[in-house]
């Protein structure tokens, strides 16, 4: 795995698509360096996969709380929890852009290195699938983005045009149809692959499941195209079990620790970031057996215990979700004023310097699961795929039986939690899974709500908050109430990310043209094309 770092210098000039190209060719052909002719392009795949999957604050500060999966009284999280500018706001609203384009640059270079070489045809087509996965995240967050001219600074295109999201989606679906069909299990697969260790059969399933996800984004704006590609994905053969989940195992000992865990283990974050009431209360309403697998309260009392990295108490009946929009400032929005406030966790009398913990009785993500620096980053799962097939079938499309897909998804979503750690930690008993599935069949009259509420739980508990936020905007579920708080940058739950602050100076004309196409302008409250 260390070999993939050989080419990591590409990141420095390419994280921004308008990155510097000065002396690139000279550096790349220096006889003392690794040349394109000698370098194994496979190594770029693993580098791109770990970078793209390791989101950390990229999605924690904004998306996790806009979707009301998490909540926090810590001021730093005001960006997402309360829609107010707080620390590093401009930096973090650019993170989805920078991380995704940085990873995509590696994939683009990998594809350039193998272009026209039949021996690498599967690697090339896997790269096409990866590029769609990466750039879908960017366009879903920002709207119109560089796509057709993106990643080509090495060729002299340093100010790429912003393609319309509609044209991007058309291109992504066409690319997936071509690349996925071309994958050939009889030929060599990638040799540096953190998803599937080069298994082309699984890559093919990923391609069709990603096609389904891309297609279902269009249900509000182009249901005809959505149906066409959802049915294509079904007939092509999407993910068939949780063994097909697209995920990356972090490797903290090798310098690639799970950044979600690293962020949450900052003392203030660990003490004050909690599961949202929107999530926990819904799970409690359905007697969801996952509650004990994913949530806990501190095993001790007081501030010291609540900021000490130690396993807590996961008894389901003791879990309480925190409402979004509160702080520790002592005024009208202090957490103590929240409805049904459970009270402070009192100071530990055995610790002379201890203090009460105002958030101590609210449920945090289980330390053993989500504080694992070697934990897994989930990107796309069999359970998500089954839920989307269930929705497509509920719409009358030829994608199988909705109730069967839904039952499969419930079982998968609970079973896959055990994959979040190398040593299974978030484990739901098989008997509890079977009982829950039997007690919660899909009902035609409420199918869309059931399916998308489960999508909310699945993506939240797998810490895939980019997807939680995107599917909420598409489906309308869960039904969320916007936070009301002083000096907000949006009075509604944000529906897109503002463009990075650097773009007016680095790609001004194309940025201005893109902004001119946005109803409402470059604002958090504006909507991307598919969100109508």
SESE-311847 format. One record per residue (C-alpha): y, z, x negated. Coordinates in steps of 0.02 Angstrom, whole numbers, m for minus. Layout:
<r <Y,Z,X>>,
...
***
This chain:
<r <0,0,0>>,
<r <115,31,m147>>,
<r <111,m154,m190>>,
<r <215,m196,m37>>,
<r <363,m109,m117>>,
<r <373,m243,m253>>,
<r <478,m352,m142>>,
<r <582,m214,m64>>,
<r <739,m276,m154>>,
<r <754,m402,m13>>,
<r <813,m264,102>>,
<r <974,m233,6>>,
<r <1043,m408,32>>,
<r <973,m440,203>>,
<r <987,m288,315>>,
<r <1144,m367,387>>,
<r <1112,m548,431>>,
<r <1275,m590,345>>,
<r <1214,m507,185>>,
<r <1264,m556,9>>,
<r <1170,m701,m73>>,
<r <1260,m696,m242>>,
<r <1141,m734,m387>>,
<r <989,m725,m272>>,
<r <909,m882,m342>>,
<r <940,m829,m520>>,
<r <860,m661,m488>>,
<r <715,m738,m395>>,
<r <674,m858,m538>>,
<r <702,m739,m684>>,
<r <543,m753,m791>>,
<r <539,m564,m810>>,
<r <533,m542,m621>>,
<r <401,m578,m489>>,
<r <425,m759,m433>>,
<r <387,m835,m264>>,
<r <244,m931,m343>>,
<r <162,m772,m409>>,
<r <203,m652,m269>>,
<r <74,m622,m132>>,
<r <169,m645,32>>,
<r <48,m527,122>>,
<r <136,m378,43>>,
<r <293,m412,145>>,
<r <202,m383,310>>,
<r <166,m198,280>>,
<r <343,m168,218>>,
<r <414,m247,376>>,
<r <295,m152,490>>,
<r <335,20,423>>,
<r <522,m13,421>>,
<r <526,m79,599>>,
<r <415,59,668>>,
<r <507,203,584>>,
<r <651,223,705>>,
<r <701,406,691>>,
<r <884,430,734>>,
<r <892,242,775>>,
<r <832,288,949>>,
<r <842,478,956>>,
<r <1031,493,960>>,
<r <1059,369,1100>>,
<r <909,292,1189>>,
<r <800,448,1203>>,
<r <933,539,1304>>,
<r <1006,392,1400>>,
<r <831,376,1474>>,
<r <828,565,1503>>,
<r <666,583,1408>>,
<r <747,713,1295>>,
<r <899,826,1314>>,
<r <998,931,1192>>,
<r <1138,1058,1183>>,
<r <1166,1017,999>>,
<r <1336,935,980>>,
<r <1269,796,868>>,
<r <1168,727,1014>>,
<r <1319,713,1128>>,
<r <1315,524,1099>>,
<r <1159,506,1205>>,
<r <1151,666,1305>>,
<r <1331,665,1369>>,
<r <1400,490,1328>>,
<r <1533,561,1212>>,
<r <1567,512,1032>>,
<r <1497,636,909>>,
<r <1443,635,727>>,
<r <1404,464,651>>,
<r <1420,376,818>>,
<r <1472,209,743>>,
<r <1332,217,615>>,
<r <1196,255,740>>,
<r <1247,125,868>>,
<r <1215,m2,729>>,
<r <1045,67,681>>,
<r <940,m35,802>>,
<r <1027,m192,738>>,
<r <1011,m150,554>>,
<r <833,m84,557>>,
<r <764,m228,659>>,
<r <854,m367,566>>,
<r <810,m286,400>>,
<r <625,m288,444>>,
<r <639,m463,517>>,
<r <713,m525,353>>,
<r <553,m476,264>>,
<r <448,m568,392>>,
<r <559,m722,383>>,
<r <541,m726,193>>,
<r <354,m703,211>>,
<r <346,m854,327>>,
<r <451,m956,205>>,
<r <330,m916,64>>,
<r <179,m978,163>>,
<r <259,m1126,250>>,
<r <145,m1277,245>>,
<r <2,m1182,163>>,
<r <m150,m1195,277>>,
<r <m235,m1048,190>>,
<r <m101,m935,260>>,
<r <m94,m1005,438>>,
<r <m144,m840,518>>,
<r <m16,m743,415>>,
<r <117,m867,468>>,
<r <73,m850,653>>,
<r <62,m661,642>>,
<r <237,m669,568>>,
<r <297,m767,718>>,
<r <229,m632,834>>,
<r <313,m497,729>>,
<r <481,m586,733>>,
<r <477,m591,922>>,
<r <432,m406,930>>,
<r <575,m361,814>>,
<r <712,m471,886>>,
<r <668,m430,1066>>,
<r <718,m251,1027>>,
<r <886,m312,962>>,
<r <927,m427,1107>>,
<r <870,m298,1234>>,
<r <992,m174,1160>>,
<r <1144,m285,1128>>,
<r <1124,m444,1232>>,
<r <1173,m607,1146>>,
<r <1128,m600,961>>,
<r <1099,m717,814>>,
<r <927,m792,838>>,
<r <912,m978,799>>,
<r <1020,m959,643>>,
<r <974,m779,602>>,
<r <901,m723,435>>,
<r <957,m880,343>>,
<r <1088,m811,223>>,
<r <981,m872,78>>,
<r <1007,m1049,146>>,
<r <1194,m1025,160>>,
<r <1209,m975,343>>,
<r <1306,m813,326>>,
<r <1398,m822,493>>,
<r <1262,m866,620>>,
<r <1301,m908,800>>,
<r <1254,m785,936>>,
<r <1126,m865,1052>>,
<r <1128,m821,1236>>,
<r <996,m697,1287>>,
<r <929,m822,1412>>,
<r <897,m951,1276>>,
<r <824,m816,1163>>,
<r <698,m766,1296>>,
<r <650,m948,1325>>,
<r <621,m968,1138>>,
<r <525,m805,1119>>,
<r <403,m850,1257>>,
<r <376,m1024,1186>>,
<r <350,m953,1011>>,
<r <222,m827,1074>>,
<r <127,m959,1171>>,
<r <115,m1071,1017>>,
<r <83,m939,884>>,
<r <m43,m836,983>>,
<r <m145,m989,1032>>,
<r <m147,m1044,850>>,
<r <m219,m881,783>>,
<r <m396,m918,723>>,
<r <m520,m776,694>>,
<r <m629,m891,587>>,
<r <m491,m900,454>>,
<r <m427,m763,337>>,
<r <m311,m634,412>>,
<r <m170,m534,332>>,
<r <m225,m424,188>>,
<r <m80,m300,199>>,
<r <m75,m262,384>>,
<r <m34,m88,449>>,
<r <m72,m134,631>>,
<r <m250,m202,626>>,
<r <m304,m219,443>>,
<r <m305,m407,463>>,
<r <m410,m417,622>>,
<r <m354,m581,700>>,
<r <m443,m549,865>>,
<r <m331,m397,889>>,
<r <m177,m493,834>>,
<r <m216,m620,968>>,
<r <m225,m482,1098>>,
<r <m59,m414,1035>>,
<r <19,m585,1052>>,
<r <m30,m597,1235>>,
<r <20,m418,1274>>,
<r <189,m448,1193>>,
<r <205,m608,1294>>,
<r <174,m504,1451>>,
<r <308,m379,1403>>,
<r <434,m515,1364>>,
<r <393,m604,1527>>,
<r <411,m448,1634>>,
<r <587,m418,1570>>,
<r <635,m569,1676>>,
<r <580,m502,1845>>,
<r <760,m480,1905>>,
<r <831,m644,1840>>,
<r <689,m771,1828>>,
<r <532,m715,1919>>,
<r <459,m891,1912>>,
<r <456,m892,1722>>,
<r <400,m711,1721>>,
<r <251,m755,1831>>,
<r <205,m908,1726>>,
<r <193,m812,1564>>,
<r <118,m653,1638>>,
<r <m23,m758,1707>>,
<r <m39,m848,1539>>,
<r <m54,m680,1452>>,
<r <m188,m623,1574>>,
<r <m293,m779,1555>>,
<r <m267,m779,1367>>,
<r <m335,m604,1342>>,
<r <m219,m458,1311>>,
<r <m261,m284,1243>>,
<r <m427,m220,1307>>,
<r <m429,m37,1252>>,
<r <m327,93,1159>>,
<r <m409,31,1000>>,
<r <m294,m120,1017>>,
<r <m133,m18,1018>>,
<r <m1,m85,897>>,
<r <44,65,791>>,
<r <89,114,613>>,
<r <20,267,525>>,
<r <160,346,424>>,
<r <123,399,245>>,
<r <236,541,191>>,
<r <153,561,22>>,
<r <196,381,m19>>,
<r <379,397,31>>,
<r <356,327,206>>,
<r <355,483,313>>,
<r <378,476,501>>,
<r <567,474,526>>,
<r <556,538,705>>,
<r <474,695,637>>,
<r <599,708,494>>,
<r <744,701,616>>,
<r <674,830,736>>,
<r <634,951,595>>,
<r <817,971,549>>,
<r <847,1153,594>>,
<r <978,1122,730>>,
<r <876,981,805>>,
<r <717,1082,807>>,
<r <806,1227,892>>,
<r <901,1128,1024>>,
<r <815,961,1062>>,
<r <706,983,1216>>,
<r <608,879,1340>>,
<r <721,830,1483>>,
<r <704,905,1655>>,
<r <687,727,1723>>,
<r <524,706,1628>>,
<r <446,879,1638>>,
<r <485,905,1822>>,
<r <405,737,1866>>,
<r <250,777,1765>>,
<r <237,946,1850>>,
<r <254,865,2021>>,
<r <96,766,1988>>,
<r <2,907,1898>>,
<r <m6,797,1744>>,
<r <m131,868,1617>>,
<r <m28,794,1474>>,
<r <102,933,1490>>,
<r <6,1053,1379>>,
<r <m32,916,1255>>,
<r <150,868,1227>>,
<r <259,1020,1268>>,
<r <278,1199,1207>>,
<r <398,1345,1201>>,
<r <421,1453,1048>>,
<r <287,1583,1020>>,
<r <421,1708,970>>,
<r <588,1760,1042>>,
<r <764,1739,976>>,
<r <854,1611,869>>,
<r <748,1638,714>>,
<r <586,1600,802>>,
<r <661,1449,890>>,
<r <712,1367,727>>,
<r <554,1409,631>>,
<r <433,1264,615>>,
<r <280,1341,692>>,
<r <166,1299,839>>,
<r <221,1369,1005>>,
<r <144,1410,1175>>,
<r <89,1256,1271>>,
<r <31,1336,1434>>,
<r <81,1209,1568>>,
<r <150,1337,1690>>,
<r <274,1401,1559>>,
<r <354,1232,1524>>,
<r <531,1200,1584>>,
<r <628,1039,1556>>,
<r <811,1050,1503>>,
<r <941,962,1612>>,
<r <1049,835,1521>>,
<r <1235,861,1499>>,
<r <1251,1041,1442>>,
<r <1312,1126,1284>>,
<r <1331,1297,1203>>,
<r <1521,1303,1211>>,
<r <1536,1443,1339>>,
<r <1632,1343,1470>>,
<r <1587,1257,1632>>,
<r <1459,1146,1545>>,
<r <1373,1287,1450>>,
<r <1185,1283,1472>>,
<r <1192,1455,1553>>,
<r <1281,1371,1701>>,
<r <1140,1246,1729>>,
<r <1046,1255,1895>>,
<r <892,1365,1884>>,
<r <936,1420,1709>>,
<r <787,1522,1647>>,
<r <893,1640,1541>>,
<r <905,1666,1354>>,
<r <760,1703,1240>>,
<r <812,1877,1180>>,
<r <836,1920,996>>,
<r <686,1987,904>>,
<r <726,2172,874>>,
<r <621,2173,716>>,
<r <742,2049,633>>,
<r <911,2129,602>>,
<r <1001,1962,584>>,
<r <922,1881,736>>,
<r <1019,1822,890>>,
<r <973,1767,1066>>,
<r <917,1585,1088>>,
<r <1002,1507,1241>>,
<r <879,1360,1241>>,
<r <726,1461,1196>>,
<r <639,1452,1363>>,
<r <655,1264,1377>>,
<r <511,1154,1320>>,
<r <519,1061,1155>>,
<r <406,921,1095>>,
<r <252,1006,1022>>,
<r <280,1039,838>>,
<r <102,998,786>>,
<r <114,828,870>>,
<r <292,768,845>>,
<r <335,864,686>>,
<r <199,775,588>>,
<r <275,676,443>>,
<r <113,578,436>>,
<r <114,545,622>>,
<r <92,376,706>>,
<r <234,264,767>>,
<r <181,177,927>>,
<r <252,4,961>>,
<r <152,m73,1104>>,
<r <1,0,1189>>,
<r <m144,m51,1298>>,
<r <m81,70,1430>>,
<r <89,m17,1437>>,
<r <2,m185,1450>>,
<r <m106,m125,1594>>,
<r <44,m55,1686>>,
<r <135,m221,1671>>,
<r <m18,m315,1732>>,
<r <m27,m192,1878>>,
<r <154,m229,1922>>,
<r <127,m417,1907>>,
<r <m26,m406,2020>>,
<r <73,m300,2144>>,
<r <197,m443,2153>>,
<r <56,m558,2204>>,
<r <33,m643,2037>>,
<r <m137,m695,1970>>,
<r <m162,m553,1847>>,
<r <m311,m460,1919>>,
<r <m319,m308,2033>>,
<r <m166,m196,2027>>,
<r <m259,m35,2069>>,
<r <m387,m65,1931>>,
<r <m252,m99,1801>>,
<r <m159,58,1855>>,
<r <m313,168,1842>>,
<r <m350,94,1671>>,
<r <m172,131,1618>>,
<r <m177,313,1672>>,
<r <m336,345,1575>>,
<r <m271,250,1423>>,
<r <m102,336,1421>>,
<r <m185,506,1416>>,
<r <m319,456,1291>>,
<r <m200,372,1170>>,
<r <m104,533,1140>>,
<r <m245,584,1023>>,
<r <m196,437,912>>,
<r <m25,509,873>>,
<r <m95,610,729>>,
<r <m227,576,597>>,
<r <m314,734,655>>,
<r <m310,722,846>>,
<r <m190,854,909>>,
<r <m122,798,1078>>,
<r <m291,793,1161>>,
<r <m319,786,1349>>,
<r <m495,830,1403>>,
<r <m595,682,1469>>,
<r <m639,779,1627>>,
<r <m453,811,1660>>,
<r <m416,627,1634>>,
<r <m551,574,1757>>,
<r <m494,699,1887>>,
<r <m311,646,1872>>,
<r <m353,461,1887>>,
<r <m460,494,2041>>,
<r <m323,598,2122>>,
<r <m185,469,2090>>,
<r <m238,298,2153>>,
<r <m111,159,2165>>,
<r <m36,147,2340>>,
<r <31,m24,2386>>,
<r <185,44,2475>>,
<r <242,142,2322>>,
<r <162,37,2185>>,
<r <318,m13,2090>>,
<r <379,167,2083>>,
<r <209,236,2030>>,
<r <186,104,1895>>,
<r <358,123,1820>>,
<r <361,312,1829>>,
<r <200,311,1729>>,
<r <283,189,1608>>,
<r <422,319,1590>>,
<r <296,456,1548>>,
<r <193,347,1432>>,
<r <336,281,1326>>,
<r <425,449,1323>>,
<r <274,547,1264>>,
<r <234,415,1132>>,
<r <416,425,1071>>,
<r <447,240,1107>>,
<r <619,274,1181>>,
<r <687,99,1151>>,
<r <557,40,1275>>,
<r <586,185,1396>>,
<r <770,140,1407>>,
<r <737,m47,1423>>,
<r <610,m28,1562>>,
<r <722,93,1657>>,
<r <859,m39,1658>>,
<r <736,m172,1715>>,
<r <642,m74,1847>>,
<r <764,59,1908>>,
<r <635,196,1879>>,
<r <653,339,1859>>,
<r <803,359,1973>>,
<r <924,449,1858>>,
<r <1089,537,1892>>,
<r <1224,503,1762>>,
<r <1290,651,1664>>,
<r <1469,705,1702>>,
<r <1558,776,1550>>,
<r <1736,774,1480>>,
<r <1798,625,1377>>,
<r <1650,510,1405>>,
<r <1642,333,1335>>,
<r <1548,284,1493>>,
<r <1543,359,1668>>,
<r <1376,275,1702>>,
<r <1216,287,1603>>,
<r <1241,157,1464>>,
<r <1153,m7,1496>>,
<r <1180,m91,1328>>,
<r <1225,m46,1151>>,
<r <1396,m94,1086>>,
<r <1392,m217,941>>,
<r <1401,m147,764>>,
<r <1581,m111,713>>,
<r <1565,m223,559>>,
<r <1540,m386,655>>,
<r <1724,m426,693>>,
<r <1758,m432,506>>,
<r <1596,m512,445>>,
<r <1563,m639,584>>,
<r <1721,m631,688>>,
<r <1724,m799,778>>,
<r <1543,m792,834>>,
<r <1560,m608,881>>,
<r <1714,m649,987>>,
<r <1623,m791,1074>>,
<r <1478,m676,1117>>,
<r <1593,m540,1183>>,
<r <1683,m669,1289>>,
<r <1520,m702,1382>>,
<r <1492,m518,1427>>,
<r <1552,m466,1598>>,
<r <1653,m310,1563>>,
<r <1664,m344,1376>>,
<r <1583,m257,1228>>,
<r <1555,m92,1319>>,
<r <1410,28,1342>>,
<r <1426,6,1530>>,
<r <1409,m184,1526>>,
<r <1241,m266,1559>>,
<r <1133,m387,1463>>,
<r <1080,m550,1547>>,
<r <911,m492,1615>>,
<r <985,m329,1683>>,
<r <1067,m393,1843>>,
***
